[in-house]
Amino acid sequence: MLKVWASIITGAFLLGSVQAVYAAPQDQSAPLGNLAPKLITEENWSAPQAVTGEDKIWKYLESKQESFQIGKSVDLKKQLKIIGQTTDEKTGTQHYRLQQHVEGVPVYGGIQTIHINKEGQVTSLLGSLLPEQQQHVPRGLTSQISEAQAIAVAQKDTEADVGKLGEPQMAPKADLYVYLHKGQPVLAYVTEVNVLEPEPIRTRYFISADDGSILFKYDILTHATGTGKGVLGDLKTFTTTQSGSTYQLKDTTRGQGIVTYSAAKGQPLPGTLLTSTNNIWNDGAAVDAHAYTAKVYDFYKNKFGRNSIDGKGSQLISSVHAYDKWNNAQWNGKQMLYGDGDGVTFRPLSADPDVIGHELTHGVTENTAGLEYYGESGALDESISDIMGNSIEGKNWLIGDLVTLSRPALRSIENPKLYGQPDRYQDRYAGTSDNGGVHTNSGINNKAFYLIAQGGTHYGVTVSGIGRDAAVQIFYKSLIYYLTPTSDFSAMRAAAVQSATDLYGANSAQVDTVKKAYTAVGVN
């Protein structure tokens, strides 16, 4: 996902033994039609001894079915389908991810996560469901247009704005969903336009399956403003690959590899694989991109046991010198692009590990929680990228300070107000610009992270810090296991509390710190 760095400058489940239940008021006018996030924290539900594996999930759901808003007589296994299961080796907790369906059609945003500890007890459920009274699609569940027609609608709309499109970065597809549009369920295709020419574009479209009209669209392209010596003259060592008498800027020791190209002079992307005859490299932007990408890979592998952004070792591709004096960097869902900056606002954007870590973390999010890049979920997406990117080196609390020329940094995790961001929920931006304030409102969650890590008194609430490393572990676990596409700030608080509980225990100082930090920033 591409996030715009430059822009930063200028019905609940109600169960028996419940510690906490949250259901946000549903905004009937929300462009994404987000389902209300819900949290259930169980105290002592345990599966019968004879029940094992996935059957625990169904026994749990059946035991609570009367409290759900999806109908007492519903066949849960038809409406809810398990789409993922992982076990946290550190805590023994099993994490399940489920997708809601209506008559076989998935519900957009209808994702739930259910968690079972090593004692076999369900500890929590976090996610969203489309209630029974909103499951009737007036025009039925048979599409009146094809997948190809929906793709064509999106492409035609984009071409009307920018002209003829280049080759797509990923094969176009359109998936059919039951989508809550202005409070009413409709049948819709969800598709993307993802190209690099005539300019970098990645736009998500929601197309009516009845008449092909565009219900909603928004940009998810992550525009970031953007041995050898790096841009700043520092000497780096990094892994390359020898091929005959030359060396390639290619690291085959990490996952499926890290490869760095030059896209100078308008070359078709990814550009030319960079080579050297003596393994001494003089392209500072390429040196930094290659070395810092390896550093990001190592951060996720060593700290969390994660093999690349998808957890499966996917290749990490970078292209430097993209476009002319480009004040941006981007993750486009397939690879990284780095501009050289204009020499006034930015220097080459690969010079800062914050930028590289931020953008590649969008790839991690895309492969895990899948946070929608709009409104509060989009602000969380931005915030988590800031947090992880900044924590790779952990030298300060500033974002982008090594590449900005016209100001000290882009953002401050410690003091969001320095760069025009709110540091509490009451002061959030509530308009529709910038995808509903994804860059502005990220400061709220950034401040909560800072308080968890470092502590302090904020708006009269005193928080005892637990250290950056412990805080990062809590936020990573929240992203991987608990957050869902429509999670908002309250869901983030719940996810962080549950993650801290998993790691340190329900009555731990760490859990107390997380709760107080979010209270301090006005998130309950």
N, C-alpha and C positions, 0 to 999 in steps of 0.2 A: 504494500500500500504506500502511496505517496502522500506525504503530509506537507503542507505549505509552510516552510520555515519563515519565509518573508512575511506572511500574513501575521505572524506572531509579533513582528516588530510593530508595524503600523497598528375482582373476585378472589380471595386467598384460599389456599388449602387450610383447613382448620382441623387439627388432629387432637388425639387424646392427650398424650404426655408431651406437651409442647412447651419449649422454653421461649421460643420467639416465632412470631408469624408476621410476615410483611407483605402487604399488597398495595402497591402504589396506585393512586387514582389514575384511571386510564384516560389519556388525552385522546378524545374522539377525533381531533383534527390533526394528530401527529402524522406527518407525511409518511413515515414508515409503518404506521399502524401498529406500533409496538404493543405486544401483549404485556400486561402488568406483571413485573417480576414478583416472585413469591419465594419466601424462605420458610422452611420448617426445620426446627432443630429439635430432634428427639432426645429424650432423657434415657429411656430404658427399653425400647422395643427390640426384642430379640426374636429371631426366627426359631420355629420348632426345631428340636435337635435333629430330626430325620431329614430336614430340608437343607439342601446344599446348592452351591453354585448360583446360577441365575434364578433358580426357583425362589431364593430368598427375596429377590426383588418383587416377584409377582405375589408372594404371600404378604409382603408388606403392603403393597398397593391394594390388594384385595381387602386387607384388614381395615383400610382407611377409606374404602371406596365411597361409603355413604357420605363422607365429608367433602368429596371432590365435587366440582361443578360440571363434571362431564357426563353425568347420568349414572344412576345406580345399576341400570341393566346393561351398561356398555361392556362389551368384551374387551378387557384391558389389553390383551395381547394383540388385538386388531388395531386398537387406537394408539397404543404406545409400543414402539419397537426399539429394542436395544441396538444402538449403533456403535457402541464402543465400550471397552472395559480395560482398565489398567489397575495394577496394584502398586502402591507406593512401598518400595522396599524398606524405606526408613521406618515407617510407622505400621506397615502391614494393612493399611486401609485399602479397601477395594473401592474403586471409583467407576460408576456406571454412567453412561450418557444415553439418553432416550430421546426419540423424535416422535412427536404426536402426529397422527394421521386422521383424516376424516374420509371414510370410505376409500381408503387406500391412497389418498392424496396427502402428501406431507403438509403440515401447517407451517407457514413461514414464521420463524422465531419460536416455534413450539418445541423448544429444547429444554430438557430437564437433566440435572445431575443428581444421582443418589449415591450415598456413601455409607459403607459398612466397615466398621473397625475390626481389628483382629479378633475381638471377642465375639464377633458375629452380630453385633448390634448396629442397627441403622442409626447413624448420627445426624444426618441432615439430608434435606432435599432442597435444591435451589434451581429455579427455572421458571418457565411460563407455560400455561396451557390456555387454549381457546375454550371458553366455557360452553356448555351444551346449548345455551340459548343463542349463541352466535355461530353455531356450526352449520346452520342451514344456509346453503349458497343459493340465492333466489334463482339464478339462471342455470343451476345444476353444475355437475362436475365433468361435463363433456366439453372439451375445448372446441371452439368454432374456428380457430386458426391453427396452423401447424407451428412446430418449433422453428422451422426455417423462416416462416413469415414473421414470427416474433423477432428473430435475429435481424431480419431485413428492416423492420420498423426502427429498431435501435440504431442500426448503421445509417439509415437514411436521415434520421434526426441529427446524428452527429455530423454527417457530411453537410447538412444544411448550415451548420455553424462554422466548420473549418475547411470544407472542401474535400476532395477525394482522399480516402483513407489508404494508408499503406497496409502492409501485411500484418495480420493480427499476431500478437505475441503469444497467445494461446488459442487453440482451436475453439471457435465460437460454439457455444451451446446455450440452450434455454431450458430451464427446469420448471416444471409445473408445480404450483403451490396453491393452497388455500391461503389467501392473503387478506389481512384485516385492513380495509381501505376506508378511512373516515368512519371507523366504527362499524362497518358492514363487511361481512365476509364475501370475497369475490374469488373467482378462479383467475390466476395470473401466471404469466411466465416471468421468470427472473433471469436476466441475461446481462452480459457485459460487452462493452466496446473497449478493447485494449490494444492500442497501437502506439507506435513511436513516430510515425510520419502521418501528416505534416508537422505534428508536434506530439509530445507525450500526452496520451489521453488514456484514462481508465475510468469509465463511467458505468455505474450499475443502473439498469433499467427494470422497471416493473410494468409489464405490458398486459393489458386486459386480454384474457383468452377468449372473450366474447366478441370483441370488435376491433382488437388491435390498437386501441388507444393507449397512450402513455399515461399510466396512473401516477408515476413518480419516477424521478431519476436523481442521482447525485454522484458527485465525483469522489472516487476513493484513491485517486492517484496521489502518491506521497511525494509531493514536491518538497524538497528540503532546500532552503536557500544555500543556499548552499554551502650481500652487503652492497647498501646504497644509501644515499642521503635523501631524507624526506624533504618535503616542502620547506620546513623550518630549519633545514640544515643539519638535523640530527642523524647520526649514523645508525642504521638498522641492519640486522641480519635476519634472514628469512629463508624459507625452503624454496628451491627452484628445481627444475627437471632438465637433465642433460639429454640432448637429442643430437647424436653425431658430434659435430664440432661446435655446436651452439648450445646455449642454455635458454630455456623457456621460463617465463614468469608463470609457472604452473607448479602447484603443491599437490602431490598425490598422496601425502601422508595423513591427510585429514578427510575423513568421510570419502565421498566420491570426488574430492578435489576442490581446490581453490584456483581459479584461472583469471588472469588479469589481461585485458585488451586495451588498445588505444583506438578511440573513435575519432581521432583528430581529422580535420579537414573534411568533415561531413561523410566519413566512411559509413557504409551500411553496418548496422549493429549486428553482432557485438564489436566489430572492428577487426583490427589486426592483433594477433597474439604477439605480445612483446617478447623479444629475444635479445641475447647478448653473446658476444664471442668470448668474453673473459669472466662472466658471472659478476661483473661490477656494473651497477645500474645507476644511471644518471637522471632518470625521469622521476623527479620527486613525487609527483602526483601518483604515479604508478607504484612507486616504492611504498608510499603510505597506504594506498588502497590495498595492496597485497598483504603487507605486514599487519595492518589493523584488522583486516578480515580474518586472518589467522588468529589474531588475539580475541576477536569476538567468538569465533568457533571454540577456542580453548576455554573461554569464560563459561560458555554454556556446557561444554563437555566436562570440565573439571569441577565446576560448582554444582551442577545439577544432573550430570550424567546424560545430557541431551546430545545426540549425534546430529549436528547441523540444525537448520531451522525447522525441518519437518520431523526431526527425531529419527530419521532413517538414513542420514548421511548425505542428503541431497547436495549436488555440486553448487558451489557459490561462485557466481560469475560477476566480474566487475568490468566496466568500461570507463576509462578516464578520458579527459579532454572532449567530453560530449558537448556538441553544439558550440557556438561561438560566444565566448565570454559569459557562459551560462552561470547565473547565480543560484544554482540549484543542485540537488542530488536527489535520487529517487530509487525506491524499490518498486518495480512495476508488476510484481507477482511472479517474475521470472528471473530477473537479474538486477544488479545495481548499476546506476549511471551516475557519474560525477562530473560536474562542470568545473571549469577553471576559475570561475568568478570574474568579475570585471576589474579587479584590482582596486576598486574604490569601496564597494560594500563588502565584498568577500574575496578572499584568496582561494586557491583550489580547495574544494570542499572535502576531499579525501584526507586532508591534513589533520582532521580532528577525529579521534576514536569515538567521541560522543555521537557524531553524525553517523558514522558507520554502524555503531551499536544500536542507535535509535532506529535506523532504517531496517536493519536486518531483524530487529525485534518485531517490527510489523509483520515480517514473514513468519516468525514464531506464533504471533497472535492469530494470523490468518490460518495457521495449521492446527490451532488448539481451540481457544474460546470463540474465535470468529467474530469478534466484536464488530457490530455494525458501525461504520464510520459516519455516524450522524448523532447529534445530540449528546446525551450523557455517556452512552456507550462509546461514541467516538472520542469523547474527551478522556475516557479511561484508556482507550487505545493509545492516544497520544501520550498520556501520563506514564503508562507502563513502559513505552519506548524510551521516554526521557529517563525514567528510573533505572532501567537496565543499561541503557547506553552510558549514562553517567557513572554507573557502578563498576564498569569494566576496569577503569583505572582508579576511580574513587579518590581522586586528588582534591576535588573541591565539589561545590554544589551547582556549578554553572554549566549551561548547555551551549555548545558551539563557540566557546570563548577563544579557541585556537584558529578559527576561520573568519571571525567577524573583524572588519577593519573600521567600520563607522560607529561602532559602539562596543562596550566591553564584552557583551555576550548576547545570546538570543533570549535566554530564560534563566531564572534562578529557582532551583528546587527549594532552597532555604527561604527565600523571600520573593515569592511570585510577584508581589506588587512593584518591585523594582522595574519590571518590564510590562506593566499594564495588565497583569492577570489577577483575578480575585484569589484570596487566600482563605475564603470560607464560602459555604454554600449559599448563604443569604445574599451574597453579592454577585452571584453568578450571572452571566450573560444569558438572557432568555429569548433572544431574537433568532432569526433564521439565517443570518449571514454566517459564512464560514461553516457550512453544514451544521448550523445550530450551535456554534461556538466551540468546536472541538479543540481548537488551539488555545482559546482564552480560558475555558473552564478546566483545562488540564491542570492548571495551577492549584486547584482545590485538592485533588488527590496527591499531587506532588508535595504539598505542604503537609498532608497527613503522613506521607512516607518519611519526610524529614523529621517530624516530631517523634515518630516511632523509632527512628534510628538514633537521633541525637537528643531528643527530649526538649523541654522548654515550656514556657508559659505563653499561651496563645488565647487571647480574648478571655482571660480569667481562668483558663483551665491549665493546670500544671501536669505535664507529662514527663515520665521518667524514661529516657531513651534506653533501647536494648542493643544498640550497635547496628551498623549498616549491614553487616553480614546476615544477622538474624532477620532483619527487616526484609532484605532481598529474598531470603528463603521463603518467607511468608507470602510475599507478593508473587513470586514465581509459582508457588503451589496454588495460590488463588487463581492465577491465569490458567494454569494447565488443567486443574481438576474442577474448579467451582464456577467460574464465570461462564456465561452463555451469551449468545449474540446480542440479546437485548438488555443485558445487565446495566443497571444505573448505579448512582453513587451509593445508595442504600444497600444494593446487592453487593457492591464492592466491600463495604464495611462488613457485611455478613460473611462474605467469602474470606476476608482477612481474619476475622475472629475465629472462624472454623478452622482455617489453616493453622493459626497459632495454637488452637486447641489440639489439633492433630500432632503438632510438633512438640508442644511443651506442657500440655495438660490444661483442663478447663479452669483450674484455679491458679494458674501460673501468673507471674508478674508480666510475662509477655502478652498474655491475653488482656490483662488489665491495661497495659500500655496501648494496645491497638484500640480498645474501646474508648479510652480517654482521648487519643489522637483524633479519632473521627468525631467525637463530641466537640473537640476544640475547633474543628473546621465546619461545624454545624451539620454534620451528616449523622442521622440517627437510624 
